[in-house]
């Protein structure tokens, strides 16, 4: 099935926040025209975000760090803690949110790490001509986990597997 058909049926939802970072209006069905917390908060209060419950859905937000570009750090962290993160519970879904390392204050990372159920780190190691993609589970609530770094293998079709 084509992505457009999946979107029309409700089985695929692409929320375009990227185009707003370029100062343009998105052509996507679900788009954000502003990444200012004041505007996003209004949409939350109207029920436009997060929207109706969508059980058994995995939401992936590649980088919430983009909010720091348009908002004071304390403001967007408070928004994440009081609106964005709890919205997964409201929507009855699971969310994976990316946060860039090394661009925010230590306070921001501590606040976000405390709010999420788990933290997974990704790292790229370069050794001469060889590169290795690594991941580890740093923390995971209510789940026993291995905190060691594990190498990832990305195949030609972009499938990712953990090497033993």
C-alpha positions as CSV (number, residue, x, y, z in Angstrom):
1,X,0.0,0.0,0.0
2,X,1.3,3.5,-0.8
3,X,1.9,6.0,2.1
4,X,-0.9,8.3,0.8
5,X,-3.4,5.4,1.1
6,X,-2.1,4.5,4.6
7,X,-2.5,8.2,5.6
8,X,-6.1,8.4,4.3
9,X,-7.0,5.2,6.1
10,X,-5.5,6.4,9.4
11,X,-2.9,3.6,9.6
12,X,0.0,6.0,9.0
13,X,0.2,9.5,10.5
14,X,3.1,11.7,9.6
15,X,3.3,14.9,11.7
16,X,5.5,17.3,9.8
17,X,7.4,19.6,12.2
18,X,10.4,19.9,10.0
19,X,8.9,22.2,7.4
20,X,8.1,24.8,10.2
21,X,11.8,24.9,11.0
22,X,12.4,26.2,7.4
23,X,9.8,28.9,7.8
24,X,7.5,27.3,5.2
25,X,4.0,25.9,5.3
26,X,3.8,22.1,5.0
27,X,1.8,20.3,2.4
28,X,1.4,17.3,4.7
29,X,-2.0,16.3,6.1
30,X,-0.8,16.7,9.7
31,X,1.6,19.6,10.1
32,X,2.8,22.1,12.7
33,X,3.0,25.7,11.4
34,X,4.7,26.9,14.6
35,X,7.0,25.3,17.1
36,X,6.6,28.0,19.7
37,X,5.3,26.6,23.0
38,X,2.6,29.2,23.3
39,X,1.1,28.1,20.0
40,X,1.5,24.4,20.8
41,X,-0.1,24.9,24.3
42,X,-3.2,26.5,22.6
43,X,-3.5,23.5,20.4
44,X,-3.3,21.2,23.4
45,X,-6.0,23.1,25.2
46,X,-8.2,22.9,22.2
47,X,-7.7,19.1,22.0
48,X,-6.0,19.4,18.6
49,X,-2.8,17.9,20.1
50,X,-2.5,15.1,21.0
51,X,-5.7,14.2,19.3
52,X,-8.0,11.2,20.0
53,X,-6.8,8.0,21.6
54,X,-4.9,5.7,19.2
55,X,-4.3,2.5,21.1
56,X,-1.4,0.1,20.1
57,X,0.4,2.9,18.1
58,X,4.0,3.6,18.2
59,X,4.9,7.3,17.8
60,X,8.4,8.2,16.8
61,X,9.6,11.8,17.2
62,X,13.0,12.0,15.7
63,X,14.2,15.1,17.7
64,X,12.4,17.1,20.4
65,X,15.5,19.2,20.6
66,X,14.2,21.3,17.7
67,X,11.9,23.0,20.2
68,X,15.0,24.6,21.8
69,X,15.5,26.6,18.6
70,X,12.2,28.4,19.0
71,X,11.8,28.5,22.8
72,X,13.5,29.2,26.1
73,X,14.9,25.9,27.5
74,X,12.8,26.0,30.7
75,X,9.7,26.7,28.7
76,X,10.0,23.8,26.3
77,X,11.2,21.4,29.0
78,X,8.1,22.3,31.1
79,X,5.9,21.8,28.0
80,X,7.5,18.3,27.5
81,X,7.0,17.3,31.1
82,X,3.4,18.6,31.5
83,X,2.0,18.1,28.0
84,X,4.0,16.1,25.5
85,X,5.3,13.2,27.6
86,X,1.9,12.6,29.4
87,X,0.1,12.7,26.1
88,X,1.2,9.1,25.3
89,X,-0.8,7.9,28.3
90,X,-3.8,10.0,27.1
91,X,-3.5,8.6,23.6
92,X,-3.0,5.0,24.9
93,X,0.1,4.7,22.8
94,X,3.9,4.3,23.0
95,X,6.2,7.1,22.1
96,X,9.9,7.2,21.3
97,X,11.4,10.7,21.4
98,X,14.8,11.7,20.3
99,X,16.9,14.2,22.2
100,X,20.2,15.5,20.9
101,X,23.2,15.0,23.1
102,X,25.5,17.9,24.0
103,X,23.2,20.7,23.0
104,X,21.1,21.2,26.2
105,X,22.0,22.0,29.8
106,X,22.6,19.3,32.3
107,X,19.4,20.4,34.0
108,X,17.4,19.7,30.9
109,X,18.8,16.2,30.4
110,X,18.1,15.3,34.1
111,X,14.5,16.5,33.8
112,X,13.8,14.6,30.7
113,X,15.6,11.4,31.8
114,X,13.5,11.4,35.0
115,X,10.3,11.8,33.1
116,X,10.8,9.0,30.5
117,X,10.3,5.3,31.3
118,X,13.5,4.5,29.5
119,X,16.6,6.0,28.0
120,X,18.5,4.4,25.1
121,X,21.8,5.9,23.9
122,X,23.2,5.7,20.4
123,X,26.8,6.4,19.5
124,X,28.9,6.4,16.4
125,X,32.6,5.2,16.9
126,X,35.1,6.0,14.2
127,X,38.5,4.1,14.2
128,X,40.4,5.0,11.1
129,X,38.3,3.9,8.1
130,X,36.0,1.7,10.2
131,X,32.8,3.1,11.8
132,X,30.6,1.3,14.3
133,X,27.1,2.1,15.3
134,X,26.5,1.3,19.0
135,X,23.5,1.4,21.3
136,X,22.8,0.7,25.0
137,X,19.8,0.8,27.3
138,X,20.9,3.3,30.0
139,X,17.8,3.0,32.1
140,X,14.5,1.3,31.8
141,X,11.8,1.4,34.5
142,X,10.4,-1.9,35.8
143,X,12.6,-4.0,33.5
144,X,15.8,-5.8,34.0
145,X,18.2,-4.8,31.2
146,X,21.8,-5.1,30.0
147,X,23.6,-1.7,30.2
148,X,26.4,-2.7,27.9
149,X,27.1,-1.1,24.5
150,X,26.0,-3.3,21.6
151,X,27.1,-3.0,18.0
152,X,24.3,-2.5,15.4
153,X,24.5,-3.8,11.8
154,X,22.6,-1.8,9.2
155,X,21.9,-3.9,6.1
156,X,21.5,-2.7,2.5
157,X,17.7,-2.6,2.9
158,X,18.2,-0.4,6.1
159,X,17.1,-3.2,8.5
160,X,19.0,-2.9,11.8
161,X,20.1,-5.9,13.9
162,X,22.1,-6.1,17.1
163,X,25.4,-8.1,16.7
164,X,26.2,-10.5,19.4
